[in-house]
Amino acid sequence: MADNKAESEDIEKVLKFWFGTKDRPSKEASFQSFWFHATVQDDDEILKEFKSTWERLKGDEKLINNWAEISNRGRIAIIILLDQMPRNMFRGDARMFETDSLALKHALYILDNENMNDYAPSEWMFVCTTLQHAEDLNLVKRAEDELKKLVVEMTQTSSTLGKRYRPLLGSAKGHVQMIEKFGRYSHRNTLLGRVSTVEELDYLASNQKNFVKSVKSLRKDSVESKSFQDSKNQHVEKIHKDLLLKGGKNMKPMKVLVFHGFRQNAHSMSRAFSKLVKRLKGAVQFQFVSSPQNYVVGSTPFGATQVQHDTWEIASTHQRTWWNASDDGSVYKGWEVTVKFLERLFKEDGPFDGVMGFSQGATLIGVLAGLRSQTFNFRFAINVSGGPSRANDHKKMQEEKVKGVKTLNIYGKEDTHLGTTQVMKQKTLNLAALFEDPIILEHPGGHFTPGYWPIEEMAKFILDNQQEVDKFSVSPLTLSTFAEKYSETFKYNGDFSPIGLNSDMREKVLKNPDILTKLEDFLALLAESDPNSERNFDDLLLLAFAFREVNNKKAEKYRSVHDASAVFVKALHALYKFNEKLFLAKLDEVVHLSQLWRELQYLAVANHQPDTPNTQHNSLHHEIVRIYSEQIKDDVRKVASAGKDSDPLLTNISNCALYLPKPKQQADRICHLVKDIAYTIRPIPEGLSEEELKKRKLTTYIGFQKDIRGLVNILDRVNPNKAMNASSQIVLNKTKLTPEERQKILDQPPNGYVVRPEEMPVLPFSSNEFEPLIGFLNLNGELPDEKVQFTRGTIIPHLRFFPKGEDKVPISYEGDRSKADLARFI
């Protein structure tokens, strides 16, 4: 009797510590923090308080059975002491699992013989997790089923309880998946002395679930922790190395572009594919892109359906769509804008080996592949929960199967997003049918359920499409021009590998690879090369681009574009000195082929000669000015010819205006590059008086700046890197005011903050800084019809202001006051 009393006290001690009460926990009781987020202090306390009890109980089955009989909660105490507490007491040690089987018997007894509604929800949960810890698929699946019952009951009780218990299902699914895949818990292998397979190591490297990490000691300096982490690090390194080395062959790293679905964006896709990204780290670079077009209420991805979602009635700036379909799906408004946007992205950030798309993004892949354009030359695609385009403009391109693009097409067994499961499955099959030899996979989830996506199969499909890297593999005889060599070289991602070099140059690079990374070695190669050989010059020009690639990577790391371009520009300028005639003859082609707009201004600075007063006499400076000027004029013409009613995004203009140096920046300060470009685009006639010349220069400069601002505004809107910026949004079907609505707004009294603004402090500036503004006022009899901004000061037409010392009545300056009056108020 006395023994039973002592054992009852031990049972009560275990339960009170674990649940925070000696009585049965209430249904609403919160989780204890150490259940799922234990600290070193928590583990130490449990070890101190319960290790002796655990050791006493584990070797005495009769005593265990006695605990089960003397208390109506004895079996729960057994489960906690023998299954849960060892995971705290011996974390990072094989003893974590030593008494699991002893606890399992009593968990099964409770489930087989008792009503779980007689137990607290938290007790029910730990009964299930005891089954979950067994490396037995039937038991683990039973645990998952029981947890589903628990979650349903808690959700029906209250949304708060449902939210608290729902995460258990994700963990349960993870346990089932690992047992199904490997027949054991692979994360225990190191502690139990078991040898892991390559597949297990690969799986663990990309799996970050809490139960996988729970076997690691919380002590950073523990032997177990260090051993486990070292082992994992070695495995991860081996996996990543294997990804890039198949059968002893170098495999080139790949680039994959990812398209989001309807009302999603790049960020939501990056989260959805995070497991795949980690799984292929080192072998694949994923780029997630957002459409430049906003979602607006009333838009549909493929046309009207009987299925409607409440969330479609809400629009926010982060929700994007690749097009807006008409109700019958025959017209995809905005898809032309999307194509232009992606053409720019492919040219600037490509080439891409493959693409992935979800839902509307998968349909977009079908459209791009159907265009059969050299721009969209991806080799493989993964289409998740997509369908073929219904637009009339796309029907003809879908009549013939797309060749040369391997596809993996995936649908969810429970997908009812836009129809029945059979309808959604058929959409995927129809999209797959657009391609030759498609692969089709089913996953057990619904529409957007990344946790159910077949990540391993997706990773294998991508890796199967890796290509071997064989540097200098293309015969130099077939590549005679710089354009051919450049295009072939930059078809490949990864490290810079020049293709098409002549045999002599090829041997020199193979003998000394530092030519591609060290400027001094490149310059030494120049010194020993024949300056009169155009073929040699083309090879040297191609090799110079090695420094652009290397330093672009530095720019990504250090966020310093100028510093990263410096070495590349030095290499280019050395080539100019090496053979001025050939360099100038090829510069225009090189700039347009490789989009060297940013580096071109740095080249002008590097070429500047301080002792030469007129840089226009310098042949390289003159050519740089000409190239910039011709491109700006061409872009301005394209915008003007498009007309006011056309979408400016459809104008195929270059990026030149984005990288044109700004006034007073280094390139303009040192060599007057902006001024020379402005005067070339808008030439000033000879024979003008001093006053007329001054006026003409000013108007020329203002007009030039206006042209540049217009181009930059368009480019910002189509810039993939700014697609999520609120300032560059495009709204489809933008609401337009009727004349009556507009007049009603205009008839409203002006806002008091507008007509009576609060005074703001004015910072003093020197009179020299106002010289452009004052000079303009002196040269012009009337104010301009549009806003004109100067270094200091801005002229705004029909400006309303309050003169000092007068009644606060708004006065409009429309020529009825002298410049002296205006100056009085500046």
N, C-alpha and C positions, 0 to 999 in steps of 0.2 A: 504493500500500500504506500509505504514511504517512498519506494522506488518510483511508483507511478506518479506520485506528487512531484518528485524532482523532474521526471520526464515531462510532465504537463507544464512545469515552469519553463523547461527548455523550449517546448513547442510554442508557448506563449511569447517567449523572448524572440524566437525566430520571426513569428508572425507580426509582433508589435514593431520590430525593427524594420521589416520589409514593407509593411503596409501602413506604418505610422499609427496603428491602433491595435489594441488587443482584441477588439471586437471585429466582426465581419465588416469590411469596408462598404461604404454606401455606394450606390450606383453612380452618384455624381463625383465620387472621390477623384482627385487629380492624380496623375502619375507622379511617382517619386522621381526626383531628378537623376538619381544614380541608376535607375533602371536602364536607361538608354544613353545617358551622358555622364558616366561615372568619372570621377577625378582620382588622382593618385591617393588623396586623403580618404576618399570613399572606400577604395580597395583595401587600404591599410586598416581601416576601422573594421571592416567585415572580417578580414584575416585575423585580427586581434581578438574579436569577440566570438567568432564561430569556428575557428580552425579545429580546436580541440573537440568540439561537439561533432564536427564533420568526421574527424578521424575515428571517433568512438562509434559513430553510427555506421560508417561504411563497411566495417568488418563484422557487423553483427546483424544478420538478417532477421533474427528473432526480435531484436530491439527495434528494428525498422517496423516490423509488423505490429509490435506493441504500440508504437506511436500512432499507427493507423486505427487501432482499436480503442485507445483510451480517450480520444478526443474526436469530436465530429469534424474538426478541421485538421486532424493529424496528417491526412494524406497531402493536404496543401502544404503543410510545414515540411514534409518529406521532399516534395517537389522543389520547394524553395531552397532548402539546405543542400540537397544532393545534385540539383540540376542548375539552379541559378547562381547561388553564391560561389561555387567553384570558379565561375567565369570571372568573378571579381578577385577572389583570393589568389588565384593562380594564373592570372592573365599573362600570356606569353609562355605558358608551361603546359606540357601534355596533361597535367592533372586537371586542367579545365574540363576535360571530357571523361575523367576516370569513373565517375559515379552516375553518368547519364542513364545507363541501363537500369540501375536500381530505382531511379525516380520514374522511369518510363512505365514500369509495371503498375504503379499507383495512378499515374495519369490515365492509362488505359482503363483501369478499374472504374475510375470516376466517369469517364465517357460512356462506358458500356453499361453501367449499373445505376447511375444516378441522374437526376434531372438537373441540367445545367442552370436552369432558372433559379435553383436554390442557392447558387453561388453568386458572389459579386462578379461584375464584369471583369475586373482586374484579375480575379482568381481564375476565371474561365480562360482569360488570355494566357496565363502562365501554364495552365494545363495543356493548351494547344502548342505553346512553344516547346514544351518538353517532347512532344511528338515530332516537332519540327527539327529538333536537334539530332534525331535518329538518322543514320545514313541508310534509310529504307524508303524507296519511292512511294510505296503504298501509305506508309505512316505520314510522310511529309505531305502528300496530297490530302490525306484525311485532316491533317492540321489546317491546311488551306481552306478546306470546306467548312470546318468548324469556325474558323476566323471569319469567313464570309457570313455565316449565321449570326455571329456576334456583332459584326459591323451593321448588318441589316437591322437587328434589334435596337442597337444604340442609335441608329439614324432615325428610326421610327419614334424613339423616345424623345430625342431633341437633336436639332442640327449641331449644337455644340458638342454633344457626345459623339455624334456621327463623325464630325471633323476630327475629334481626338483619336478615335480608333481606326479611322480609314487608312492611315499610312501603314498599318500592319499588313494590308493586302499586298502592297508593293514588295515588302520584305518576304512575305510568304511565296509570292511568285518567283522571286529570286532564288529562294531555297529549292523550289521545285525544278526550276530551269537547270541549276547546277547538278542536281542529282540525276535528272534526265540525261544530261549531256555526258557526265563523267562517272556516275554511279557512286560518287562520294563527294565530300566537301573538300575541294582542292585547297582552300585556304588553311586547312589543318595539316597539310602534308609535311611542312617543314617541322612543326612541333612534334608530329607523330613519327618522324623519321622515314616518311614515305617519299619515294622518288616521283616527282611531278613529270608529266608528259609535256612535250612542247605545246600541245593544244591547251593544256591546263595553265601553263605559264603565260601563254598568249592571252587567255581569257582573264586571268587575274590582273594582268597589266592594264586592262581597260575597265575593270570592274571596281567601282569605288563605293559599293553599298556598305552600310554601317556594320552588318554582320560579318562581312569579309574582313573589315579592319579591326573588328573586336578582339581578334586573337593576338594582336600586337600589344606588347607591354606599354603602359602609359609612361614608364620611366625611360627617358631618352638614352640614359647611359647603361641600361640593363643589357646583359649579355644576350638574352633572348631577343630583345628588340633590335639590337645591332645585327645579330645573326640573321634575323628575319628580313630586315631592310636590305642588308648587303646581298642576301640571296635574291630578293626581289629586284634590286637594281641591276644585278648581273643578268637576270632573266630578261628584264626590259631591254637592256643594251643588246643582248643577243637577238631578241625578237626584231628590234629596229634594224640591226645589222643584216639579219636574214631577209628583211623586206627589201633591202637595197642590193642584196647579193644572192641571186638564185642560181644554183648549179655552178657557182664559181664565176658567174657573169655579172658585170656591173649593170644594174638596172637604174634607168634615169628616174629621178623624182618626178612626180606628176602634179599637174594643177587641175583642180576640179572646181567648176563654177556651180553654185547652188541657187536655184530660183525658189522663192517663197510661194505660198498659196494665196488665195483670195483673202484680203483683209489682214494679211500678215506682213512681215518685213524681214530684213536680214537678221536682226537680233533674235527673233523668234525661231528662225531656222537654225541659227548657230547653237541655240540651246537644244533644239530637237535632235540635232545630229552630233551632239557633243561626244557621245560614246564612240561613234564612228571616227570622229576626228582624233580622239585619244588612241583608238585602236590602230590607226594608220599614221601616227606621228612619225616623222622622219622619212616616210615614203610618199606622202601626199600632202600638198598644200591646198587647203580648201579656201575658196573665196565666196563669201556670202554677199549678195547684192540686193538692194531694195529698188523697187520700181520708182520712177520719178512721179508717178501718178497717184494721187490720193483717192481713197475710197469715199464715195458720197452715198448717202442714204438713197435707196432705190436702185442701186447698181446690182447687177447679178453676174456671176462668173461665166455662165454658159447660156443664159436665157431663163425665163420664168419656169418654175416648177411648182408642184403642189406642196413641196416642203418649204417652209419658211422658218427662219430662226429669229428669235427675239433680238439677239445681238446685232442683227443686220439693221435694226432701227437706230443704232448708235454709231456715229462716225467720229473718229479722232485723227489727229495729224499723223500718228504713227502707223495707221492702217493703210496699206498700199494695195493696188490692183494693177495687173498688167494690161487690162482693157475693161470696158464696160459693155456687156452684151445687150443687144436688143431683146425684147421679151420672147421673140420666136427664135433667138439665137443665130439669126442669119447675118447680123452685122456686129462686128467687134470694134466699137468705137475706141480709138486710141491705140490700136495695135501697131499702126504705122509709127507712132511716136516711140513705142517700146522697141521696135526693130532698129530705128535710128539710134536710140539710146544704147542698145546693146552692140551695135556696130562699132560705136566709139569705144565701148568698154573692151570688146575683143581686140581692137587694134591697139589700144593703150596698155592693157593688162594681159593680153593673150601671148602666145597661144594657150588654149585649154585642151588638155587631153580628153577630158570628159565633162559631162554636166549631170546634175541631179535636180529633180524638180518634184514638188509636192502639189497635188491637186491642180489648180490653175497653172502653177509652174511646170507641171508635167505636160499639160496641154501645150504650153509655150514651147517646150522642147520639140514636140511634134511639128509645130509651125516652123520653127527655125530649121529643123532637119529637112522639112519639105521645101524650103526655099532653095536648097541645094546651092548655097552661096559659098564661095571660097572663104568668105569672112568667118562663117560659122562652121569651121571644119573640125569639130570634135569627133573623136573616134568611138566613144561609148557613152551610154546614158542610163541613168537609173530613174525610172518613172514610178512615183508612189501615189496611188489613189487618184490617177488622172483619167483623162478621156480625150478622144480626138476633137479637133475644132469643128464647130457646127457652122462657122461663118461661110457665106457664099464665096468670098474671096479666096478661101483656102481649099475648096472642094477639088479643084483641078489638080493642085499639088499633091492631093492624097490619093489620086487615081493609081499612081505607080508606087510600088514599095521603095522605101529608102534603102539604098545599098551602102555598105561600108561603115555602118554604125551599129555596134552591138548594143543590145538593150536588155536590162533587167526590169521587169514590170511587176509591181507589187500591189496587192489589194488586201483590204481587211475583211475577214469573214463576217464581222458584225457591222460593217459600214452601211449606215442608212442616212448619210449626210444629205443627199439629194434624191433619194429614192429608196426602194427596197434593196436588200442585200444582193439580190440577183441583178438588179439594174446597175448597181455600183460595180459589181464584178464584171458585167458585160462592158461597161465603159472602159475598164482597164484592158480587157481583151481586145476591144476595138482599137484602142491606142496602140497596143502591142502589134496588131495586125498591119500597121503602117510600115513596120520594119521587117527586114529579112531575119529569119531564125531568131525570134524573140524568146527570152527566158521569162517564165511567169511563176511567181511565188505568191502563196497565201500566208497571211499571218492571222492570229486569233483575235486581234483587236478590231477597233472601229475605224473611223476616218482619220482623225489626227491623234494617234496614240503611239508616240515614239517609243514607249516602253515595250511595245509588242513588235516593233519593227525587227526583221531578221538581220541584225547588225553583222553577224559573222558571215552570212551569205553575201551581204552587200560588200563587205571588206574583201572577201575572196574574189568576187566578180571584178572589183576594181584592180586588185593585184594581178589578176589573170590578164589584164590589159596593159600591164607594164611593158615597156620596150627596153631592149638592151642598148646600152650606150657603147658605141664604137667610135671613138674620137677619130676625126679625119677620115671617116669611112667613105666619103663621096670622092670619086675620081676627080682630080683637078682639071682634067681635060674637058669635063662636061660643064664646068663652071668657069666661064671666061671673064665675066663682068663682076664688078663690085656688087651690083644689085642682086645678082644670082647668089653670090657667096653669102651676102648679108641675110637674104630671105631664107636660105637653107639653114644657116647657122641658128637663126632665131626661131626655127620651127621647134627647137628642143628646149625643154625647161631644165632647170638645174644649173650646174656650173657651166661657165662659158666654155664652149668647145668649137673653135673655128672650123668651118667646113669649106672645102674647095681650095685650100692653099696649093700653090704649085709645089712640086716635089722638093725643091731646095729649101723653100721656106718651111715646109712641113718638117723636114729633118732637123732644121735649126730649133724649132719649137719643141719637138720631141726630145732633143738633146738638152735643152735648157728651158724647162717649163716656167722658170721665174720670169721669162719674158712677158707672161700674162699677168703677173702680179707686182713686179718691181719696175718702177719707171726707169731706173738707171740701166737695167738690163735691156729694156725696150729701146732706150736711146743708144745703147751700144750696138744693138742690131741695126738701127738706122745708120749709124756711122759706117758700118761695113757693107751696106746695101748700095745697089746701083740706083742713083737718083733719076736716071733717064728711062728706066724700065716701068712702063705703065702697069704691067702685070704685077711686078714687085710692089708698086705703090698701092695697088688695090689690096694686096695681102697685108701690107703694113697698116693700111687704113682700117681693115677688118680687125687686126690684132689690137689696135688702139681701143676698140670697143670693149675689150676685156676689162679695162680700167673703169669704164662706165658701169659695167655689171657689178664688179667688186665694190665700187664705191656707192652704188645704189643701195647695196645691202647695208653699208655703214650708215647711210642716210636713214634707213628704216630703224636702225638701232639707236643712233644718236640724234635723229630728227634735225640734221644739219645738211640741207640740200647743197648749200654753197660749198661747204668744206668737202662734201662727198664728191662734188663735180670738179674740184680743183685739179686733181691728178689727171683726170681724163682730159680736161682742157689743156693742160700742159703737154700732153701727148699729141693732141690735135695741133697745137701751135708749133710743136717741133716738126710735125709733118709739113706744115706750111713753110717753114724755113728750109726743110729738106728739098721740096720741089714746089715753088710758089705757083707756077703755071698749072700743074696738074691739080694741086689742091683747090685753086680757085675754080677750075673747070668742073670739079666734082662736088663742090660744097653745096650747091643748090640741091642736087640729087640726094646727097647724104642727109641734109636737113629734113627734106620731105619724107625720105624713106624711114628715118629713125626718129622723127619728131624731136629734133634737137633745139627746140625753141628756147628752152631755159638756158642750155649751155651756150647758145649762140651769143648771148649778151656777155657771158663770162669770157668768151673768146675775144670779143671786142675789147674788153678791159685788159686782158693779157697782151693784146697786140698794141695797146696804146703806147705812143712814143711822146713823152713829155716835151721833148725839144722840137716837135713838129706842130706848129700852131694850127694848121688846117688839116684835120684828120681825114677830110674828104679826099685828099691827095694820096692817102694810104690805100693801096689796092684792096687789102683784106677788109678794112673798115668800110670802104665803098661797097664791096660785095655784100657784106652783112647788112648794111642799110638797104641795099636793093632787095635782098631776099625778104627782109621784114616788110618793106613797103609794098612789094608786089603781092605778098600774101594778105596783108591787111586790106588792100584795095580789092582783091578778089573776094574776100569774105564780106566786105561791105556791099559789093555788087550782088552777091548771092542773097543777102538779107533784103536788099531793096527790091530785087526782082521777085522775091517770094510774095510781096504784097502785104498790106496791113492785116487782111482777113485770115491769112494762113498762119498755122502754128509755127512760131520761130524754131521750135525743136526739129522741124522737118528740114531745115536748112543745113546742108552738110558743110559746115564751116570748120576750119582748123582750130587748133588750140593756141595759135600764135598769140592772140590778144591776151590770153591768160598769163603768158610768160614774158610779155613785153615789159622792159624795165619801166618803172614809174619815175616821174620827174623827181629830181633830187636824190634818187638812189645812186648806188655806186657807178653803174654803167653810164648814167647821165651826167653825174658830177665829173667823172674822170674824162670821158671822151664824147660828151654831148650827144649820146646816141639817140635819145628821144627827140631832141630838137632836129637832128639831121633826118630822122625818119619822118617827122611831121612835115618838114619843108620839102621832102621828096614826094610825099603823097599829095600835098597841096602846095605846089611850087609858087614862089613869089616872082613876079615879072621884074625885069630889070628897068632901070630908068625912073624909079619912083623917088619922090622927094623924101627927105628924112622923116617928115611927119607922116606921109603916106606909108612909108616902109614900116614905121613903128606900128601904125594901125593895122597894116596887113599881117605883120608877124603875130600880133595879138589875136586877130580873128582866125588866122590859120591854126594857131595853137589851140584855141577854144574849140574849133570844129574838129580837129584831130582827137581831142580828149572826148568829145561827144561820141565820135565813131567808136572809140575804144570802149567806152562805158557801155554802149549798146551791145557790142560783141561779147563783152565779159558777162553781162546780164544773161544773155542767151546761154553761154557756156556754163555758167554756174548752175543753170537749171538742168542741163544734161550731164553734168559731172557726176559719175557714179559715186564718188566719195562724198558728195554733198546731197545725195538723194534723200537723206533723212533729215536734212536741215530745213527748218520751218520756213526759212526765207527763200527756199528754192522749190516750193511746192507747186504742183500743178493740180487743179481741181477740174475733173471732167464734168461736163454739163453745168458749168458755173451759172448760177442764177443771174439773170439780167433784169434790171429795173425797167418798168414801163415809163414812158414820159410823164405820166400822171404821178407815179410813185416818186420819181426823181424830183418833180416840182414840189411835191408835198414836203419832202425833206428840205429842199432849198427855202421853203416858206417859213420854216421853223426859225425862231429867234436864235441868234448866235449864242454860243456858250460863253458864259461870263469869264471863264478862264482864258478864252481866246481873245475877247475884246478888251479885257482888263487883266493882262498877265502880270504876275508878280515880278518885281524887278530882280534881275540877276546881276551879280557882281561882274564887272568887265575887267579883264586882265589887260594891262597896258602892253603895247607893242611899239616897236620903233616905226618911224614914218617910212623907212625903206621897205618894210614888210608889206605896207599898203600901196606900194608904188604901182603894181599891176592893176589894182582896182582904180586908183586915181587916174592912171594913164588912160584906162579904158573910158572913164567918165569924160575926160578932157577931149578924147578923140571922137566921141559919139554925141550927136545932138539929142538923140532919143534913147530911152532905155530899150533893151532887147525884149522880144516877145517871150523869151523863155529864161529860166533860171540859169545864171552864169556864176560859177564858183571860182574864186581865186585863192592864192596861197593864204591870204588873210582877207576875209570878207566875202560876202555873197550878194549878188544883185537878184532880187525877187520881183518880177513884174507885178504891178498893182499892189505894191506893199502898203499895208496899213500900219500906222504907228502913231504914237502920241508925242508931239513936240514938247520939249522941256518948258516948264513954266506956263503952259497953256492948259485950258480946260481939257478934260479927258474925252475929246471927241475924235473918233477915228478919222484920219485924213488919208486920202488915196493919192499917192504920187503918180501922176499920169502926165507929167510934162508941165503942170501948172506951177511948179516951184522950181527955182533955179538950183544948179548944182551946189552953189554956195549954201543954200538952205539945207540941201540934203547932207552936205558935209558937216553942217552944224549939228546934225543928229547922229552922226556915225560914232 
